[in-house]
């Protein structure tokens, strides 16, 4: 008879069994040697601000810094993603538990009895009834274990770990997305503040112009059409100012929700246009594969799917199950723990599926197809990342050039307003010329601040395209 200890040690040695199925290797992805639109881009330095976790500080706005600090704490979309990661991490522990035996403890007590016989005495004194009872008491510890001979459980654990890492990358991606959305909304709100100041300035100028026209009309030196035009221009400017206020409210409400607050709880006063366009440090394209959390998520998902191929392949091999039990059993409680009442048993069973209509083969094909799909998604994510960077680099360069032209146009338009007003007062031009010049000046100023805002929002987009301050080193390893 095989001793239980020998049997158990032999079973333990099975844990060194093989891992069936393919071993994962990171899929290749089309990676250029340099970014096409990177001409004039600053080389990366370890100390560059955009490499820090708090990347938004490069814009030099204290209010934005305070708002961004609230995202990681209060944003509910991010909280949901973090909870999903904790769930995925717990699934790893569930799968790891399958590597160990399941041990149970049992205790039972039973009593049973049967009918007795009635006897009658010769003296006619009556009868007595006797009843017999039997007892059964037992305590035992038992266990079952299915050694992971072919590596199905270990593959499942690896898959769960990779999926947990993919979930962690989703958390990082959700955080970066919320941070960049907040920065973009904040820039848009400050753009509206600047446009509101320009609009207020235009209203003040239009009011002065209307006064001039009103005086000329009263003196009989201007037609009524000039007065109507001046009044219409002024009222239209007031209406546009109200629309700017409504647009600003929407961005303020969005910022409140991104920071985990109801819109009524957040009020941001109008601020000065002080944000600066940062210098975004460059990186080589291959480094992008380690800097973007969405790429890490896609790659870790592919790794998880690869391990599941091995799980499916392991179903073609027989399963071994080991069982054991030991304890004490006795007819009464007093004898339960006597040495003679002890018992034990060990056993082993091997099971192999002979025929299941091709289900195992189909599951392997399914696992391979799921892996191929994950690889294609990973490669497409990489391509999209390169596209994002190239788009934002091109936009950065274009907006920088546009700003120079817009500044000249705005300055010339403002000077032209003063000239035409003087000429109108001198009677050398009609009021239509003045009105046209004033509208052109406001449009030129609006175009300039919009380009400035576009440079800022494109900088945010470029930082997001480069992965913010995140790298694959931030992924959990356990």
JOLINTA-V209593 format. One line per field, one symbol per residue. phi: phi as a letter, one per 20 degrees, with the letter a starting at -180 (. if undefined). burial: 1 if it has 9 or more other ideal C-beta (glycine too) atoms within 8 Angstrom, else 0. Layout:
phi: ???
burial: ???
//
This chain:
phi: .ffgfffffffffffefedfnfefcgffbfcfebffeefnffffcgefffeffeffffemcfffgffffeffedfffffffffffffffffffffffffdfddcdcbbbccbbcfdddddffemeoccddcdccdbcbcbccbcbdgefenffffffffffffffffffffffffffffffffffffffffffffffffffffffffffffffgffffemdbfffffffffffffffffffffffffffffffffgffemcfgfeccdfgcfedfdfeeefebfgffffdddffffffffffffffffffffffffdfddcdcbbbrcbbfbffefdfgfefbbbcbbcdcbfebbmnfffffffffffffgfffffffffffffffgffgffffgfffffffffffffffffffffffffffffenecefgfffffffffffffffffffffffffffffffffenmdebffeffdd
burial: 0001001100100100101110000010101000101100100100010110001111101011101101100010010011011011101101100110000001001000000000000000000000000011111111111111111111111111111111111111111111111111111111111111111101101110110111011000010001101110110011011001101100111111111110100100001010100101111010011011111111111111111111111110101111111111110000110000101101010000000000010011011101101110111011101101111111111011011001101101110110111011000000101110111111111111111111111111111111111100001000
//
